[in-house]
Amino acid sequence: MPQVEINIGGRTFEVACQEGEEPFLHSAAQMLDVEAQHLASQIGRVPEARMLLMAGLMLADKTAGLEDKVQTLEQEAGELRAAIETLKAQPAPAPQRIEVPVIPIEVSEALAEIAARAESLAAKVEGQ
């Protein structure tokens, strides 16, 4: 079982851990050290047990706040999943009918005849 040396609040501790857990232990010790340093800067030097207790309580308070936040977010995610399932279960909306105006064939033929006459007149004018 590996022995890991950690520093918390300016004090060194030797702690045993399972093989491969060293990085997690260092990370946890660093979090505890941050809180201990914060306490030391506010209160000054305190006995080791009190410093560790207070730093642990501060981390526990932060953890409780994060757990509340996670619970709220999980509830919101559940509500959103339920809303998605409700929407999926509904039938697709009916397609919207869009009417496109159709030009009567007589109008198209009349416009084509007018265009042909205009081209004929333009050709005559150019030829003069």
N, CA, C and O atoms as a printed pandas DataFrame, in Angstrom:
     atom_number atom_name residue_name chain_id  residue_number  x_coord  y_coord  z_coord
0              1         N          MET        A               1    0.856   -1.168    0.000
1              2        CA          MET        A               1    0.000    0.000    0.000
2              3         C          MET        A               1    0.908    1.239    0.000
3              4         O          MET        A               1    1.736    1.406    0.895
4              5         N          PRO        A               2    0.747    2.091   -0.995
5              6        CA          PRO        A               2    1.620    3.256   -1.095
6              7         C          PRO        A               2    1.400    4.260    0.038
7              8         O          PRO        A               2    0.280    4.454    0.509
8              9         N          GLN        A               3    2.475    4.882    0.454
9             10        CA          GLN        A               3    2.429    5.960    1.437
10            11         C          GLN        A               3    2.616    7.265    0.680
11            12         O          GLN        A               3    3.563    7.412   -0.094
12            13         N          VAL        A               4    1.716    8.210    0.903
13            14        CA          VAL        A               4    1.749    9.485    0.194
14            15         C          VAL        A               4    1.929   10.597    1.218
15            16         O          VAL        A               4    1.278   10.613    2.262
16            17         N          GLU        A               5    2.814   11.513    0.902
17            18        CA          GLU        A               5    3.042   12.660    1.774
18            19         C          GLU        A               5    2.232   13.835    1.233
19            20         O          GLU        A               5    2.364   14.212    0.069
20            21         N          ILE        A               6    1.391   14.407    2.094
21            22        CA          ILE        A               6    0.563   15.538    1.681
22            23         C          ILE        A               6    0.797   16.708    2.631
23            24         O          ILE        A               6    1.192   16.523    3.782
24            25         N          ASN        A               7    0.546   17.918    2.128
25            26        CA          ASN        A               7    0.689   19.129    2.935
26            27         C          ASN        A               7   -0.664   19.805    3.055
27            28         O          ASN        A               7   -1.337   20.083    2.063
28            29         N          ILE        A               8   -1.042   20.061    4.303
29            30        CA          ILE        A               8   -2.317   20.737    4.560
30            31         C          ILE        A               8   -2.065   21.800    5.619
31            32         O          ILE        A               8   -1.619   21.503    6.727
32            33         N          GLY        A               9   -2.355   23.023    5.264
33            34        CA          GLY        A               9   -2.205   24.115    6.220
34            35         C          GLY        A               9   -0.790   24.292    6.719
35            36         O          GLY        A               9   -0.581   24.674    7.870
36            37         N          GLY        A              10    0.177   24.024    5.878
37            38        CA          GLY        A              10    1.576   24.181    6.269
38            39         C          GLY        A              10    2.115   23.013    7.080
39            40         O          GLY        A              10    3.246   23.063    7.564
40            41         N          ARG        A              11    1.327   21.978    7.231
41            42        CA          ARG        A              11    1.771   20.805    7.977
42            43         C          ARG        A              11    1.828   19.606    7.033
43            44         O          ARG        A              11    1.022   19.491    6.110
44            45         N          THR        A              12    2.780   18.724    7.274
45            46        CA          THR        A              12    2.967   17.557    6.417
46            47         C          THR        A              12    2.405   16.320    7.108
47            48         O          THR        A              12    2.611   16.100    8.302
48            49         N          PHE        A              13    1.683   15.513    6.311
49            50        CA          PHE        A              13    1.086   14.278    6.813
50            51         C          PHE        A              13    1.464   13.140    5.871
51            52         O          PHE        A              13    1.566   13.332    4.659
52            53         N          GLU        A              14    1.670   11.951    6.440
53            54        CA          GLU        A              14    1.923   10.770    5.624
54            55         C          GLU        A              14    0.665    9.908    5.693
55            56         O          GLU        A              14    0.207    9.527    6.770
56            57         N          VAL        A              15    0.117    9.612    4.510
57            58        CA          VAL        A              15   -1.160    8.906    4.434
58            59         C          VAL        A              15   -1.009    7.694    3.516
59            60         O          VAL        A              15   -0.338    7.767    2.486
60            61         N          ALA        A              16   -1.631    6.586    3.893
61            62        CA          ALA        A              16   -1.635    5.390    3.055
62            63         C          ALA        A              16   -2.884    5.411    2.178
63            64         O          ALA        A              16   -3.939    5.903    2.578
64            65         N          CYS        A              17   -2.738    4.867    0.979
65            66        CA          CYS        A              17   -3.882    4.778    0.076
66            67         C          CYS        A              17   -3.748    3.531   -0.793
67            68         O          CYS        A              17   -2.703    2.880   -0.802
68            69         N          GLN        A              18   -4.791    3.212   -1.507
69            70        CA          GLN        A              18   -4.773    2.071   -2.414
70            71         C          GLN        A              18   -3.908    2.396   -3.632
71            72         O          GLN        A              18   -3.742    3.558   -4.003
72            73         N          GLU        A              19   -3.371    1.362   -4.233
73            74        CA          GLU        A              19   -2.555    1.518   -5.436
74            75         C          GLU        A              19   -3.369    2.215   -6.530
75            76         O          GLU        A              19   -4.490    1.796   -6.819
76            77         N          GLY        A              20   -2.827    3.262   -7.135
77            78        CA          GLY        A              20   -3.486    3.987   -8.217
78            79         C          GLY        A              20   -4.354    5.145   -7.748
79            80         O          GLY        A              20   -4.830    5.926   -8.572
80            81         N          GLU        A              21   -4.573    5.274   -6.435
81            82        CA          GLU        A              21   -5.408    6.354   -5.914
82            83         C          GLU        A              21   -4.613    7.589   -5.512
83            84         O          GLU        A              21   -5.173    8.559   -5.001
84            85         N          GLU        A              22   -3.320    7.548   -5.742
85            86        CA          GLU        A              22   -2.473    8.670   -5.337
86            87         C          GLU        A              22   -2.919   10.013   -5.928
87            88         O          GLU        A              22   -2.975   11.003   -5.198
88            89         N          PRO        A              23   -3.239   10.077   -7.225
89            90        CA          PRO        A              23   -3.660   11.379   -7.776
90            91         C          PRO        A              23   -4.932   11.916   -7.110
91            92         O          PRO        A              23   -5.059   13.121   -6.896
92            93         N          PHE        A              24   -5.874   11.021   -6.783
93            94        CA          PHE        A              24   -7.103   11.452   -6.127
94            95         C          PHE        A              24   -6.825   11.967   -4.716
95            96         O          PHE        A              24   -7.426   12.945   -4.272
96            97         N          LEU        A              25   -5.913   11.303   -4.023
97            98        CA          LEU        A              25   -5.553   11.719   -2.673
98            99         C          LEU        A              25   -4.884   13.090   -2.708
99           100         O          LEU        A              25   -5.180   13.955   -1.883
100          101         N          HIS        A              26   -3.977   13.282   -3.674
101          102        CA          HIS        A              26   -3.320   14.591   -3.805
102          103         C          HIS        A              26   -4.352   15.682   -4.111
103          104         O          HIS        A              26   -4.275   16.786   -3.572
104          105         N          SER        A              27   -5.305   15.370   -4.969
105          106        CA          SER        A              27   -6.345   16.337   -5.321
106          107         C          SER        A              27   -7.195   16.690   -4.102
107          108         O          SER        A              27   -7.473   17.865   -3.863
108          109         N          ALA        A              28   -7.606   15.691   -3.336
109          110        CA          ALA        A              28   -8.403   15.932   -2.140
110          111         C          ALA        A              28   -7.599   16.722   -1.111
111          112         O          ALA        A              28   -8.126   17.633   -0.472
112          113         N          ALA        A              29   -6.320   16.373   -0.952
113          114        CA          ALA        A              29   -5.463   17.094   -0.011
114          115         C          ALA        A              29   -5.296   18.552   -0.435
115          116         O          ALA        A              29   -5.263   19.450    0.406
116          117         N          GLN        A              30   -5.195   18.776   -1.719
117          118        CA          GLN        A              30   -5.055   20.151   -2.209
118          119         C          GLN        A              30   -6.315   20.965   -1.895
119          120         O          GLN        A              30   -6.220   22.127   -1.499
120          121         N          MET        A              31   -7.491   20.358   -2.072
121          122        CA          MET        A              31   -8.745   21.046   -1.749
122          123         C          MET        A              31   -8.795   21.386   -0.256
123          124         O          MET        A              31   -9.184   22.492    0.120
124          125         N          LEU        A              32   -8.402   20.438    0.585
125          126        CA          LEU        A              32   -8.388   20.663    2.025
126          127         C          LEU        A              32   -7.358   21.729    2.395
127          128         O          LEU        A              32   -7.595   22.549    3.281
128          129         N          ASP        A              33   -6.218   21.713    1.713
129          130        CA          ASP        A              33   -5.172   22.703    1.965
130          131         C          ASP        A              33   -5.643   24.113    1.625
131          132         O          ASP        A              33   -5.332   25.059    2.348
132          133         N          VAL        A              34   -6.387   24.261    0.538
133          134        CA          VAL        A              34   -6.911   25.576    0.157
134          135         C          VAL        A              34   -7.789   26.124    1.280
135          136         O          VAL        A              34   -7.676   27.293    1.651
136          137         N          GLU        A              35   -8.660   25.276    1.814
137          138        CA          GLU        A              35   -9.531   25.718    2.909
138          139         C          GLU        A              35   -8.709   26.012    4.163
139          140         O          GLU        A              35   -8.979   26.991    4.860
140          141         N          ALA        A              36   -7.722   25.187    4.455
141          142        CA          ALA        A              36   -6.883   25.403    5.640
142          143         C          ALA        A              36   -6.088   26.703    5.506
143          144         O          ALA        A              36   -5.959   27.448    6.477
144          145         N          GLN        A              37   -5.559   26.979    4.325
145          146        CA          GLN        A              37   -4.817   28.224    4.099
146          147         C          GLN        A              37   -5.749   29.423    4.270
147          148         O          GLN        A              37   -5.358   30.450    4.825
148          149         N          HIS        A              38   -6.979   29.282    3.791
149          150        CA          HIS        A              38   -7.975   30.348    3.942
150          151         C          HIS        A              38   -8.239   30.610    5.426
151          152         O          HIS        A              38   -8.292   31.761    5.859
152          153         N          LEU        A              39   -8.403   29.541    6.196
153          154        CA          LEU        A              39   -8.612   29.683    7.642
154          155         C          LEU        A              39   -7.415   30.339    8.309
155          156         O          LEU        A              39   -7.568   31.241    9.132
156          157         N          ALA        A              40   -6.219   29.877    7.948
157          158        CA          ALA        A              40   -5.002   30.414    8.551
158          159         C          ALA        A              40   -4.867   31.903    8.271
159          160         O          ALA        A              40   -4.405   32.658    9.126
160          161         N          SER        A              41   -5.271   32.332    7.072
161          162        CA          SER        A              41   -5.164   33.751    6.740
162          163         C          SER        A              41   -6.182   34.583    7.526
163          164         O          SER        A              41   -5.937   35.759    7.793
164          165         N          GLN        A              42   -7.311   33.992    7.896
165          166        CA          GLN        A              42   -8.342   34.721    8.642
166          167         C          GLN        A              42   -8.125   34.660   10.163
167          168         O          GLN        A              42   -8.266   35.662   10.864
168          169         N          ILE        A              43   -7.784   33.477   10.645
169          170        CA          ILE        A              43   -7.725   33.264   12.091
170          171         C          ILE        A              43   -6.290   33.291   12.613
171          172         O          ILE        A              43   -6.045   33.689   13.752
172          173         N          GLY        A              44   -5.374   32.878   11.799
173          174        CA          GLY        A              44   -3.991   32.717   12.262
174          175         C          GLY        A              44   -3.726   31.253   12.545
175          176         O          GLY        A              44   -4.484   30.381   12.120
176          177         N          ARG        A              45   -2.674   30.993   13.249
177          178        CA          ARG        A              45   -2.284   29.611   13.530
178          179         C          ARG        A              45   -3.265   29.009   14.537
179          180         O          ARG        A              45   -3.518   29.585   15.595
180          181         N          VAL        A              46   -3.809   27.850   14.194
181          182        CA          VAL        A              46   -4.743   27.141   15.078
182          183         C          VAL        A              46   -4.231   25.715   15.270
183          184         O          VAL        A              46   -3.442   25.226   14.461
184          185         N          PRO        A              47   -4.671   25.050   16.332
185          186        CA          PRO        A              47   -4.238   23.659   16.534
186          187         C          PRO        A              47   -4.632   22.792   15.331
187          188         O          PRO        A              47   -5.649   23.020   14.676
188          189         N          GLU        A              48   -3.803   21.812   15.075
189          190        CA          GLU        A              48   -3.959   20.939   13.904
190          191         C          GLU        A              48   -5.355   20.324   13.810
191          192         O          GLU        A              48   -5.975   20.363   12.748
192          193         N          ALA        A              49   -5.840   19.772   14.878
193          194        CA          ALA        A              49   -7.154   19.108   14.852
194          195         C          ALA        A              49   -8.258   20.107   14.527
195          196         O          ALA        A              49   -9.162   19.804   13.748
196          197         N          ARG        A              50   -8.188   21.290   15.117
197          198        CA          ARG        A              50   -9.210   22.312   14.865
198          199         C          ARG        A              50   -9.147   22.790   13.420
199          200         O          ARG        A              50  -10.181   22.993   12.784
200          201         N          MET        A              51   -7.922   22.971   12.896
201          202        CA          MET        A              51   -7.754   23.415   11.514
202          203         C          MET        A              51   -8.349   22.384   10.552
203          204         O          MET        A              51   -9.080   22.742    9.629
204          205         N          LEU        A              52   -8.035   21.115   10.767
205          206        CA          LEU        A              52   -8.556   20.062    9.893
206          207         C          LEU        A              52  -10.077   19.948   10.013
207          208         O          LEU        A              52  -10.767   19.739    9.016
208          209         N          LEU        A              53  -10.596   20.087   11.240
209          210        CA          LEU        A              53  -12.035   20.024   11.440
210          211         C          LEU        A              53  -12.730   21.165   10.713
211          212         O          LEU        A              53  -13.705   20.938    9.996
212          213         N          MET        A              54  -12.248   22.376   10.884
213          214        CA          MET        A              54  -12.890   23.535   10.264
214          215         C          MET        A              54  -12.765   23.476    8.743
215          216         O          MET        A              54  -13.728   23.776    8.037
216          217         N          ALA        A              55  -11.600   23.094    8.229
217          218        CA          ALA        A              55  -11.421   22.980    6.776
218          219         C          ALA        A              55  -12.342   21.898    6.219
219          220         O          ALA        A              55  -12.930   22.067    5.151
220          221         N          GLY        A              56  -12.466   20.787    6.945
221          222        CA          GLY        A              56  -13.373   19.715    6.516
222          223         C          GLY        A              56  -14.826   20.175    6.507
223          224         O          GLY        A              56  -15.587   19.840    5.599
224          225         N          LEU        A              57  -15.203   20.944    7.523
225          226        CA          LEU        A              57  -16.573   21.471    7.579
226          227         C          LEU        A              57  -16.840   22.441    6.434
227          228         O          LEU        A              57  -17.931   22.444    5.865
228          229         N          MET        A              58  -15.864   23.252    6.100
229          230        CA          MET        A              58  -16.030   24.185    4.985
230          231         C          MET        A              58  -16.208   23.419    3.677
231          232         O          MET        A              58  -17.048   23.783    2.854
232          233         N          LEU        A              59  -15.423   22.362    3.483
233          234        CA          LEU        A              59  -15.576   21.538    2.277
234          235         C          LEU        A              59  -16.924   20.822    2.279
235          236         O          LEU        A              59  -17.564   20.689    1.236
236          237         N          ALA        A              60  -17.351   20.363    3.453
237          238        CA          ALA        A              60  -18.652   19.694    3.537
238          239         C          ALA        A              60  -19.772   20.668    3.187
239          240         O          ALA        A              60  -20.739   20.286    2.527
240          241         N          ASP        A              61  -19.654   21.924    3.622
241          242        CA          ASP        A              61  -20.654   22.934    3.291
242          243         C          ASP        A              61  -20.704   23.174    1.782
243          244         O          ASP        A              61  -21.781   23.259    1.192
244          245         N          LYS        A              62  -19.535   23.282    1.171
245          246        CA          LYS        A              62  -19.488   23.458   -0.289
246          247         C          LYS        A              62  -20.096   22.247   -0.993
247          248         O          LYS        A              62  -20.833   22.389   -1.969
248          249         N          THR        A              63  -19.783   21.069   -0.492
249          250        CA          THR        A              63  -20.309   19.840   -1.089
250          251         C          THR        A              63  -21.827   19.787   -0.967
251          252         O          THR        A              63  -22.508   19.397   -1.915
252          253         N          ALA        A              64  -22.361   20.173    0.179
253          254        CA          ALA        A              64  -23.813   20.170    0.372
254          255         C          ALA        A              64  -24.477   21.137   -0.605
255          256         O          ALA        A              64  -25.528   20.832   -1.170
256          257         N          GLY        A              65  -23.857   22.308   -0.802
257          258        CA          GLY        A              65  -24.403   23.265   -1.768
258          259         C          GLY        A              65  -24.403   22.704   -3.175
259          260         O          GLY        A              65  -25.362   22.883   -3.927
260          261         N          LEU        A              66  -23.322   22.022   -3.528
261          262        CA          LEU        A              66  -23.242   21.422   -4.863
262          263         C          LEU        A              66  -24.238   20.278   -5.016
263          264         O          LEU        A              66  -24.812   20.097   -6.090
264          265         N          GLU        A              67  -24.448   19.506   -3.954
265          266        CA          GLU        A              67  -25.431   18.427   -4.020
266          267         C          GLU        A              67  -26.838   18.986   -4.230
267          268         O          GLU        A              67  -27.625   18.430   -4.995
268          269         N          ASP        A              68  -27.147   20.088   -3.547
269          270        CA          ASP        A              68  -28.456   20.730   -3.752
270          271         C          ASP        A              68  -28.607   21.181   -5.193
271          272         O          ASP        A              68  -29.662   21.010   -5.802
272          273         N          LYS        A              69  -27.549   21.756   -5.728
273          274        CA          LYS        A              69  -27.577   22.237   -7.113
274          275         C          LYS        A              69  -27.751   21.067   -8.084
275          276         O          LYS        A              69  -28.522   21.155   -9.040
276          277         N          VAL        A              70  -27.032   19.981   -7.834
277          278        CA          VAL        A              70  -27.153   18.792   -8.687
278          279         C          VAL        A              70  -28.576   18.242   -8.622
279          280         O          VAL        A              70  -29.144   17.864   -9.647
280          281         N          GLN        A              71  -29.149   18.198   -7.424
281          282        CA          GLN        A              71  -30.519   17.694   -7.277
282          283         C          GLN        A              71  -31.502   18.566   -8.053
283          284         O          GLN        A              71  -32.400   18.048   -8.717
284          285         N          THR        A              72  -31.340   19.875   -7.973
285          286        CA          THR        A              72  -32.211   20.789   -8.718
286          287         C          THR        A              72  -32.063   20.571  -10.217
287          288         O          THR        A              72  -33.056   20.516  -10.943
288          289         N          LEU        A              73  -30.820   20.447  -10.679
289          290        CA          LEU        A              73  -30.581   20.247  -12.110
290          291         C          LEU        A              73  -31.107   18.896  -12.585
291          292         O          LEU        A              73  -31.610   18.788  -13.703
292          293         N          GLU        A              74  -30.997   17.861  -11.743
293          294        CA          GLU        A              74  -31.543   16.554  -12.112
294          295         C          GLU        A              74  -33.061   16.617  -12.221
295          296         O          GLU        A              74  -33.650   15.995  -13.104
296          297         N          GLN        A              75  -33.689   17.364  -11.327
297          298        CA          GLN        A              75  -35.144   17.518  -11.387
298          299         C          GLN        A              75  -35.543   18.251  -12.663
299          300         O          GLN        A              75  -36.485   17.850  -13.345
300          301         N          GLU        A              76  -34.822   19.327  -12.983
301          302        CA          GLU        A              76  -35.113   20.071  -14.218
302          303         C          GLU        A              76  -34.905   19.186  -15.445
303          304         O          GLU        A              76  -35.692   19.230  -16.391
304          305         N          ALA        A              77  -33.844   18.387  -15.423
305          306        CA          ALA        A              77  -33.575   17.498  -16.554
306          307         C          ALA        A              77  -34.703   16.470  -16.698
307          308         O          ALA        A              77  -35.117   16.154  -17.813
308          309         N          GLY        A              78  -35.195   15.952  -15.574
309          310        CA          GLY        A              78  -36.319   15.010  -15.620
310          311         C          GLY        A              78  -37.573   15.650  -16.200
311          312         O          GLY        A              78  -38.286   15.033  -16.991
312          313         N          GLU        A              79  -37.835   16.893  -15.801
313          314        CA          GLU        A              79  -38.996   17.603  -16.341
314          315         C          GLU        A              79  -38.850   17.834  -17.841
315          316         O          GLU        A              79  -39.814   17.696  -18.594
316          317         N          LEU        A              80  -37.647   18.184  -18.267
317          318        CA          LEU        A              80  -37.417   18.401  -19.696
318          319         C          LEU        A              80  -37.558   17.098  -20.483
319          320         O          LEU        A              80  -38.109   17.089  -21.584
320          321         N          ARG        A              81  -37.056   15.997  -19.913
321          322        CA          ARG        A              81  -37.211   14.697  -20.590
322          323         C          ARG        A              81  -38.695   14.342  -20.732
323          324         O          ARG        A              81  -39.131   13.853  -21.774
324          325         N          ALA        A              82  -39.462   14.594  -19.667
325          326        CA          ALA        A              82  -40.897   14.305  -19.714
326          327         C          ALA        A              82  -41.586   15.166  -20.766
327          328         O          ALA        A              82  -42.463   14.685  -21.484
328          329         N          ALA        A              83  -41.196   16.434  -20.861
329          330        CA          ALA        A              83  -41.784   17.318  -21.875
330          331         C          ALA        A              83  -41.434   16.839  -23.280
331          332         O          ALA        A              83  -42.270   16.888  -24.181
332          333         N          ILE        A              84  -40.209   16.381  -23.464
333          334        CA          ILE        A              84  -39.790   15.862  -24.778
334          335         C          ILE        A              84  -40.600   14.624  -25.130
335          336         O          ILE        A              84  -41.062   14.486  -26.263
336          337         N          GLU        A              85  -40.777   13.720  -24.166
337          338        CA          GLU        A              85  -41.553   12.505  -24.422
338          339         C          GLU        A              85  -43.006   12.852  -24.747
339          340         O          GLU        A              85  -43.619   12.214  -25.603
340          341         N          THR        A              86  -43.551   13.848  -24.077
341          342        CA          THR        A              86  -44.926   14.280  -24.361
342          343         C          THR        A              86  -45.029   14.791  -25.789
343          344         O          THR        A              86  -45.971   14.462  -26.511
344          345         N          LEU        A              87  -44.058   15.593  -26.187
345          346        CA          LEU        A              87  -44.067   16.131  -27.554
346          347         C          LEU        A              87  -43.883   15.021  -28.593
347          348         O          LEU        A              87  -44.501   15.053  -29.656
348          349         N          LYS        A              88  -43.038   14.048  -28.283
349          350        CA          LYS        A              88  -42.833   12.929  -29.213
350          351         C          LYS        A              88  -44.105   12.098  -29.371
351          352         O          LYS        A              88  -44.385   11.573  -30.448
352          353         N          ALA        A              89  -44.870   11.985  -28.284
353          354        CA          ALA        A              89  -46.079   11.152  -28.313
354          355         C          ALA        A              89  -47.229   11.810  -29.061
355          356         O          ALA        A              89  -48.156   11.120  -29.486
356          357         N          GLN        A              90  -47.190   13.115  -29.230
357          358        CA          GLN        A              90  -48.267   13.813  -29.931
358          359         C          GLN        A              90  -48.160   13.553  -31.427
359          360         O          GLN        A              90  -47.060   13.407  -31.960
360          361         N          PRO        A              91  -49.315   13.496  -32.107
361          362        CA          PRO        A              91  -49.260   13.318  -33.560
362          363         C          PRO        A              91  -48.666   14.566  -34.221
363          364         O          PRO        A              91  -48.728   15.674  -33.690
364          365         N          ALA        A              92  -48.102   14.338  -35.377
365          366        CA          ALA        A              92  -47.513   15.454  -36.123
366          367         C          ALA        A              92  -48.618   16.435  -36.511
367          368         O          ALA        A              92  -49.737   16.021  -36.813
368          369         N          PRO        A              93  -48.314   17.711  -36.504
369          370        CA          PRO        A              93  -49.347   18.674  -36.889
370          371         C          PRO        A              93  -49.719   18.501  -38.361
371          372         O          PRO        A              93  -48.908   18.071  -39.181
372          373         N          ALA        A              94  -50.954   18.844  -38.666
373          374        CA          ALA        A              94  -51.420   18.743  -40.059
374          375         C          ALA        A              94  -50.629   19.730  -40.913
375          376         O          ALA        A              94  -50.324   20.838  -40.472
376          377         N          PRO        A              95  -50.300   19.322  -42.133
377          378        CA          PRO        A              95  -49.552   20.245  -42.980
378          379         C          PRO        A              95  -50.383   21.494  -43.271
379          380         O          PRO        A              95  -51.604   21.431  -43.414
380          381         N          GLN        A              96  -49.704   22.603  -43.351
381          382        CA          GLN        A              96  -50.390   23.865  -43.615
382          383         C          GLN        A              96  -50.649   23.982  -45.110
383          384         O          GLN        A              96  -49.764   23.748  -45.933
384          385         N          ARG        A              97  -51.870   24.345  -45.438
385          386        CA          ARG        A              97  -52.239   24.474  -46.843
386          387         C          ARG        A              97  -51.889   25.877  -47.314
387          388         O          ARG        A              97  -52.318   26.872  -46.729
388          389         N          ILE        A              98  -51.115   25.934  -48.366
389          390        CA          ILE        A              98  -50.727   27.213  -48.959
390          391         C          ILE        A              98  -51.235   27.239  -50.386
391          392         O          ILE        A              98  -50.936   26.348  -51.181
392          393         N          GLU        A              99  -52.006   28.268  -50.705
393          394        CA          GLU        A              99  -52.540   28.384  -52.059
394          395         C          GLU        A              99  -51.646   29.303  -52.873
395          396         O          GLU        A              99  -51.314   30.417  -52.468
396          397         N          VAL        A             100  -51.273   28.794  -54.029
397          398        CA          VAL        A             100  -50.445   29.572  -54.943
398          399         C          VAL        A             100  -51.349   30.042  -56.081
399          400         O          VAL        A             100  -52.013   29.231  -56.728
400          401         N          PRO        A             101  -51.372   31.349  -56.322
401          402        CA          PRO        A             101  -52.242   31.830  -57.403
402          403         C          PRO        A             101  -51.796   31.261  -58.754
403          404         O          PRO        A             101  -50.607   31.197  -59.066
404          405         N          VAL        A             102  -52.780   30.858  -59.531
405          406        CA          VAL        A             102  -52.504   30.305  -60.860
406          407         C          VAL        A             102  -52.999   31.317  -61.903
407          408         O          VAL        A             102  -54.123   31.814  -61.843
408          409         N          ILE        A             103  -52.134   31.588  -62.829
409          410        CA          ILE        A             103  -52.503   32.532  -63.897
410          411         C          ILE        A             103  -53.319   31.757  -64.939
411          412         O          ILE        A             103  -52.863   30.741  -65.463
412          413         N          PRO        A             104  -54.528   32.249  -65.233
413          414        CA          PRO        A             104  -55.354   31.550  -66.225
414          415         C          PRO        A             104  -54.624   31.466  -67.571
415          416         O          PRO        A             104  -53.871   32.368  -67.939
416          417         N          ILE        A             105  -54.857   30.387  -68.285
417          418        CA          ILE        A             105  -54.197   30.141  -69.567
418          419         C          ILE        A             105  -54.477   31.259  -70.571
419          420         O          ILE        A             105  -53.609   31.600  -71.375
420          421         N          GLU        A             106  -55.682   31.830  -70.530
421          422        CA          GLU        A             106  -56.030   32.908  -71.463
422          423         C          GLU        A             106  -55.117   34.117  -71.260
423          424         O          GLU        A             106  -54.695   34.755  -72.224
424          425         N          VAL        A             107  -54.814   34.426  -69.987
425          426        CA          VAL        A             107  -53.940   35.566  -69.679
426          427         C          VAL        A             107  -52.524   35.269  -70.179
427          428         O          VAL        A             107  -51.869   36.144  -70.745
428          429         N          SER        A             108  -52.056   34.046  -69.972
429          430        CA          SER        A             108  -50.720   33.665  -70.438
430          431         C          SER        A             108  -50.617   33.783  -71.951
431          432         O          SER        A             108  -49.625   34.282  -72.480
432          433         N          GLU        A             109  -51.662   33.313  -72.645
433          434        CA          GLU        A             109  -51.656   33.395  -74.116
434          435         C          GLU        A             109  -51.699   34.844  -74.582
435          436         O          GLU        A             109  -51.016   35.206  -75.540
436          437         N          ALA        A             110  -52.499   35.680  -73.913
437          438        CA          ALA        A             110  -52.599   37.092  -74.288
438          439         C          ALA        A             110  -51.256   37.783  -74.076
439          440         O          ALA        A             110  -50.841   38.589  -74.908
440          441         N          LEU        A             111  -50.557   37.473  -72.950
441          442        CA          LEU        A             111  -49.243   38.074  -72.696
442          443         C          LEU        A             111  -48.216   37.616  -73.730
443          444         O          LEU        A             111  -47.366   38.396  -74.158
444          445         N          ALA        A             112  -48.300   36.347  -74.126
445          446        CA          ALA        A             112  -47.370   35.838  -75.139
446          447         C          ALA        A             112  -47.601   36.536  -76.471
447          448         O          ALA        A             112  -46.647   36.855  -77.179
448          449         N          GLU        A             113  -48.872   36.776  -76.817
449          450        CA          GLU        A             113  -49.196   37.471  -78.069
450          451         C          GLU        A             113  -48.711   38.916  -78.030
451          452         O          GLU        A             113  -48.177   39.414  -79.021
452          453         N          ILE        A             114  -48.890   39.596  -76.896
453          454        CA          ILE        A             114  -48.417   40.984  -76.754
454          455         C          ILE        A             114  -46.901   41.024  -76.870
455          456         O          ILE        A             114  -46.359   41.922  -77.514
456          457         N          ALA        A             115  -46.206   40.068  -76.259
457          458        CA          ALA        A             115  -44.747   40.032  -76.333
458          459         C          ALA        A             115  -44.291   39.819  -77.770
459          460         O          ALA        A             115  -43.316   40.432  -78.204
460          461         N          ALA        A             116  -44.987   38.954  -78.518
461          462        CA          ALA        A             116  -44.623   38.711  -79.918
462          463         C          ALA        A             116  -44.824   39.972  -80.745
463          464         O          ALA        A             116  -43.974   40.289  -81.577
464          465         N          ARG        A             117  -45.913   40.697  -80.547
465          466        CA          ARG        A             117  -46.153   41.941  -81.275
466          467         C          ARG        A             117  -45.085   42.986  -80.938
467          468         O          ARG        A             117  -44.609   43.700  -81.820
468          469         N          ALA        A             118  -44.709   43.074  -79.639
469          470        CA          ALA        A             118  -43.688   44.047  -79.244
470          471         C          ALA        A             118  -42.361   43.716  -79.903
471          472         O          ALA        A             118  -41.654   44.622  -80.343
472          473         N          GLU        A             119  -42.005   42.439  -79.984
473          474        CA          GLU        A             119  -40.754   42.045  -80.637
474          475         C          GLU        A             119  -40.806   42.372  -82.128
475          476         O          GLU        A             119  -39.810   42.799  -82.714
476          477         N          SER        A             120  -41.980   42.168  -82.736
477          478        CA          SER        A             120  -42.149   42.469  -84.158
478          479         C          SER        A             120  -41.978   43.960  -84.414
479          480         O          SER        A             120  -41.306   44.355  -85.367
480          481         N          LEU        A             121  -42.586   44.794  -83.562
481          482        CA          LEU        A             121  -42.462   46.242  -83.709
482          483         C          LEU        A             121  -41.010   46.675  -83.489
483          484         O          LEU        A             121  -40.501   47.546  -84.194
484          485         N          ALA        A             122  -40.349   46.054  -82.500
485          486        CA          ALA        A             122  -38.950   46.410  -82.237
486          487         C          ALA        A             122  -38.076   46.059  -83.442
487          488         O          ALA        A             122  -37.148   46.800  -83.767
488          489         N          ALA        A             123  -38.362   44.939  -84.105
489          490        CA          ALA        A             123  -37.584   44.538  -85.267
490          491         C          ALA        A             123  -37.814   45.510  -86.419
491          492         O          ALA        A             123  -36.872   45.842  -87.139
492          493         N          LYS        A             124  -39.046   45.970  -86.605
493          494        CA          LYS        A             124  -39.341   46.935  -87.658
494          495         C          LYS        A             124  -38.625   48.246  -87.415
495          496         O          LYS        A             124  -38.073   48.844  -88.338
496          497         N          VAL        A             125  -38.637   48.704  -86.132
497          498        CA          VAL        A             125  -37.989   49.963  -85.785
498          499         C          VAL        A             125  -36.490   49.866  -86.030
499          500         O          VAL        A             125  -35.888   50.822  -86.520
500          501         N          GLU        A             126  -35.883   48.752  -85.708
501          502        CA          GLU        A             126  -34.456   48.548  -85.908
502          503         C          GLU        A             126  -34.117   48.494  -87.394
503          504         O          GLU        A             126  -33.045   48.929  -87.813
504          505         N          GLY        A             127  -35.032   47.961  -88.175
505          506        CA          GLY        A             127  -34.807   47.835  -89.607
506          507         C          GLY        A             127  -34.929   49.135  -90.353
507          508         O          GLY        A             127  -34.461   49.202  -91.490
508          509         N          GLN        A             128  -35.499   50.135  -89.827
509          510        CA          GLN        A             128  -35.691   51.419  -90.541
510          511         C          GLN        A             128  -34.456   52.214  -90.565
511          512         O          GLN        A             128  -34.439   53.312  -91.120
